[in-house]
Amino acid sequence: MLVASQNLESSNRHSCDPLLAPIRRLVISLTRINDRPLILNCDLIQYIEQDHDTVVTLYGGDKLRVRETPQEIVARVLAYRRQIPVAPPPPRAALAEASRG
């Protein structure tokens, strides 16, 4: 499931790009070192390193060099995670009945 960052539009310098508008709510947006926008499913991120550049390593071994700092990427991922709907807990009566079961 893909969901977008709440603060993405205000923090992303490519937020006015009409090509990105339909998918802005589905993924996080990053900027490659060459200033080209990159749309990324943040579920694919294995880890993030800061050297001279920020390097995002994906599951599968691909590495992406981006302009954003690790802190910016983490903030976007956290915003993404907060948007994922969580099922409400079952009513207490149902839990009590199930435990008597």
N, C-alpha and C positions, 0 to 999 in steps of 0.2 A: 504494500500500500504506500502511496506517495502523497505527501501533504506539504504545503509550503510554509515558509517562514513568515511570521506576522510582520516582522520589521524589514523584510527583504526590499520592499519598494522604496522605503526611505533610505536604506543603507547601500543600495546597489546602484552604481553609476550607470548601468545599462537598463534601468527600470523603465525608461521611456521607449525602449525598442519594441515596436508593434509585433515583431515576430516572436518575441518571448511572452507576450501577454497571455495567450491561451494556456501556457504551461507554467506560469509563474506560481500558481497555487499548488503545483504538484511536486516540486523539487527545490533544491537550493541553487542559487546562481553564484558562480565564482568567476574570476577573471584570470585567464592565462597570462603568463609573463609577457606575451606579445600583444596584450590588451584585447584579445578576442574573448568574448563571453563564453562561459562554459556552464552548461546545465548538468547537474549531478544529482543522482539518487544517493542521498547521504547514507542509506543502508549499506552501500557498497564500501564505505570508508573503513579500512582496517586500522590505520593510524596516521598521525600527522606529525611531521618533523619540521623544525625551524633550523635552517642552515643560513646561507646567504638569502635563499628564497624559501618559501614554504613549499614543502613537498607532501602531497597527499598520496598515500599508498592505498590502493584498493585491494579487496580480496581478489585473488587471481594474479597479483603481482604488478599490475599496471601502476605507474607513478605519474602524477600530474604536478607540474610546477605552477603555482598560482601566486597572485599578488596579495591576496588577503592574508592576514596573520592567523596563526593557529587559534588565537582567542576569538577572532571574528568568525572563523569557521565553526568553532564550538558553539558560539552564540546562535548561529543560524541553525545548527543541528538541534540544539535544545528547543528553539522556537518551533522547528519542524515536529519534534517529539510531542510538544505540548498540544499540538493541533490534532493528534491522532485520537479519535474517540475511544473512550474506555467505557466498557459496560458497567452499569451501576451494580453495586453489590445486591445479592438477593435479600428479600425482606427477612428480618430476624425470625419470624414465625416459621418460614420455610427452612431456615438453618436448624432451628430447634427440632423441627419434625424430622429432618434428614438425619440428625445425629441420634435420634431415638430409634430410627429405622429398622 
